[in-house]
Amino acid sequence: MTELELLGPRAFGEPCGSAQLKASAEDFQVDEVLDIARSGSGEHLWLWVEKRLLNTEEAARRLAKAAGVSLRQISYAGLKDRQALTRQWFSIHLPGQADPQLAAAESAELRILDRQRHSRKLQRGAHAANGFTIRLTALQADRLALEERLQTIAAQGVPNYFGLQRFGEQGNNLLGALDYAQRNELPIQRNLRSRLLSTGRSAIFNRVLAQRVHKQTWHTAQVGDVLAFTSSRSYFIAGAEECQDPRLAQLDVHPTGPFWGDGALVSQAQTRAQELQVAETWPHLCTWLERANLQQERRILRLPVRDLSWTFPAEDCLQVQFILPPGCFATVVLREMVELLSVTEAVHACEF
């Protein structure tokens, strides 16, 4: 499956050129932003961990083994990329136990930068945001056009697509979800079931968003929209007055799309009709998600890109920094700037 099939059209036209992403782990850095003050005491040990070339689950297994505890006693707020240099918090539940020796967990791929006690475990989704520092190398682009595009992204945000990572190589996760949905079965393995259900919901959301991008209504409110703040699960329905809310222009309030599940759509009027039209193209998938005890939820269609800044460390290199809400994908920001190439494609592009 192609990128266009899995995501959708770009908001601002063709990319300004091409570049390579993740030539090294250090080219893609992620820092978890957590607005939780640790108490300094309690039965949970919180660890600020730097990892490279490890995904979050692999790091959790290392920490559990070194601490001599079950993997169930390890908690984290969110999943981070494997092919990256990331810093994030983990917690270990240690009731009545002293701090364990964790040297065995450390290596060139994993370092523990800080450790603090707290009264509660780290909950999934507890982080406030993720900060990114990304270097795009083998850059072949019109710098003036690229800077104008960056300014547009800072002012307007980008479509909040789920990134290609969600769908697996060549869309295999989505193909798997569609296969199970057609057979009306759920995977027995818990991790696979969770992954395929999330993939199915993401695909429906992306298709709704793609339709709004095509109509250029992804960043504006229409009557019947479900509006939400950037980092809040609460929402309100847009009437004519709400469509003029100044917070829309300030990138504080956004239209939303469905994260599919059981229950009635809360959207109304034209928005509801558009969402149901998309759902009708995947009837088995929607029914499958509804029967999996998932509830209808909403996700913002527009992704605000906070504190966006950029430099050109070399003629063929762009470095960008920005902050995104949890659960959002840096790659969907980058694809609005340049076409992201593989190592082989990037080398070939630089030969011309």
Secondary structure in CASP SS format (residue, H / E / C, confidence):
PFRMAT SS
TARGET T0000
AUTHOR 0000-0000-0000
METHOD secondary structure of the structure
MODEL  1
M C 1.00
T C 1.00
E H 1.00
L H 1.00
E H 1.00
L H 1.00
L C 1.00
G C 1.00
P C 1.00
R C 1.00
A C 1.00
F C 1.00
G C 1.00
E C 1.00
P C 1.00
C C 1.00
G E 1.00
S E 1.00
A E 1.00
Q E 1.00
L E 1.00
K C 1.00
A C 1.00
S C 1.00
A H 1.00
E H 1.00
D H 1.00
F E 1.00
Q E 1.00
V E 1.00
D E 1.00
E E 1.00
V E 1.00
L C 1.00
D C 1.00
I C 1.00
A C 1.00
R C 1.00
S C 1.00
G C 1.00
S C 1.00
G C 1.00
E C 1.00
H E 1.00
L E 1.00
W E 1.00
L E 1.00
W E 1.00
V E 1.00
E E 1.00
K E 1.00
R E 1.00
L C 1.00
L C 1.00
N C 1.00
T H 1.00
E H 1.00
E H 1.00
A H 1.00
A H 1.00
R H 1.00
R H 1.00
L H 1.00
A H 1.00
K H 1.00
A H 1.00
A H 1.00
G C 1.00
V C 1.00
S C 1.00
L H 1.00
R H 1.00
Q H 1.00
I E 1.00
S E 1.00
Y E 1.00
A C 1.00
G C 1.00
L C 1.00
K C 1.00
D C 1.00
R C 1.00
Q C 1.00
A C 1.00
L E 1.00
T E 1.00
R E 1.00
Q E 1.00
W E 1.00
F E 1.00
S E 1.00
I E 1.00
H E 1.00
L C 1.00
P C 1.00
G C 1.00
Q C 1.00
A C 1.00
D C 1.00
P C 1.00
Q C 1.00
L C 1.00
A H 1.00
A H 1.00
A H 1.00
E C 1.00
S C 1.00
A C 1.00
E C 1.00
L E 1.00
R E 1.00
I E 1.00
L E 1.00
D E 1.00
R E 1.00
Q E 1.00
R E 1.00
H E 1.00
S C 1.00
R C 1.00
K C 1.00
L C 1.00
Q C 1.00
R C 1.00
G C 1.00
A C 1.00
H C 1.00
A C 1.00
A E 1.00
N E 1.00
G E 1.00
F E 1.00
T E 1.00
I E 1.00
R E 1.00
L E 1.00
T E 1.00
A E 1.00
L E 1.00
Q E 1.00
A E 1.00
D C 1.00
R H 1.00
L H 1.00
A H 1.00
L H 1.00
E H 1.00
E H 1.00
R H 1.00
L H 1.00
Q H 1.00
T H 1.00
I H 1.00
A H 1.00
A H 1.00
Q H 1.00
G C 1.00
V E 1.00
P E 1.00
N C 1.00
Y C 1.00
F C 1.00
G C 1.00
L H 1.00
Q H 1.00
R H 1.00
F H 1.00
G C 1.00
E H 1.00
Q H 1.00
G H 1.00
N H 1.00
N H 1.00
L H 1.00
L H 1.00
G H 1.00
A H 1.00
L H 1.00
D H 1.00
Y H 1.00
A H 1.00
Q H 1.00
R H 1.00
N C 1.00
E C 1.00
L C 1.00
P C 1.00
I C 1.00
Q C 1.00
R H 1.00
N H 1.00
L H 1.00
R H 1.00
S H 1.00
R H 1.00
L H 1.00
L H 1.00
S H 1.00
T H 1.00
G H 1.00
R H 1.00
S H 1.00
A H 1.00
I H 1.00
F H 1.00
N H 1.00
R H 1.00
V H 1.00
L H 1.00
A H 1.00
Q H 1.00
R H 1.00
V H 1.00
H H 1.00
K C 1.00
Q C 1.00
T C 1.00
W C 1.00
H C 1.00
T C 1.00
A C 1.00
Q C 1.00
V C 1.00
G C 1.00
D C 1.00
V E 1.00
L E 1.00
A E 1.00
F E 1.00
T C 1.00
S C 1.00
S C 1.00
R C 1.00
S C 1.00
Y E 1.00
F E 1.00
I E 1.00
A C 1.00
G C 1.00
A C 1.00
E C 1.00
E H 1.00
C H 1.00
Q H 1.00
D C 1.00
P H 1.00
R H 1.00
L H 1.00
A H 1.00
Q C 1.00
L C 1.00
D C 1.00
V E 1.00
H E 1.00
P E 1.00
T E 1.00
G E 1.00
P E 1.00
F E 1.00
W C 1.00
G C 1.00
D E 1.00
G C 1.00
A C 1.00
L C 1.00
V C 1.00
S C 1.00
Q C 1.00
A H 1.00
Q H 1.00
T H 1.00
R H 1.00
A H 1.00
Q H 1.00
E H 1.00
L H 1.00
Q H 1.00
V H 1.00
A H 1.00
E H 1.00
T C 1.00
W C 1.00
P H 1.00
H H 1.00
L H 1.00
C H 1.00
T H 1.00
W H 1.00
L H 1.00
E H 1.00
R H 1.00
A C 1.00
N C 1.00
L C 1.00
Q E 1.00
Q C 1.00
E E 1.00
R E 1.00
R E 1.00
I E 1.00
L C 1.00
R E 1.00
L E 1.00
P C 1.00
V C 1.00
R E 1.00
D E 1.00
L E 1.00
S E 1.00
W E 1.00
T E 1.00
F E 1.00
P E 1.00
A E 1.00
E C 1.00
D C 1.00
C E 1.00
L E 1.00
Q E 1.00
V E 1.00
Q E 1.00
F E 1.00
I E 1.00
L E 1.00
P C 1.00
P C 1.00
G C 1.00
C C 1.00
F C 1.00
A H 1.00
T H 1.00
V H 1.00
V H 1.00
L H 1.00
R C 1.00
E C 1.00
M C 1.00
V C 1.00
E E 1.00
L E 1.00
L E 1.00
S C 1.00
V H 1.00
T H 1.00
E H 1.00
A H 1.00
V H 1.00
H H 1.00
A H 1.00
C C 1.00
E C 1.00
F C 1.00
END
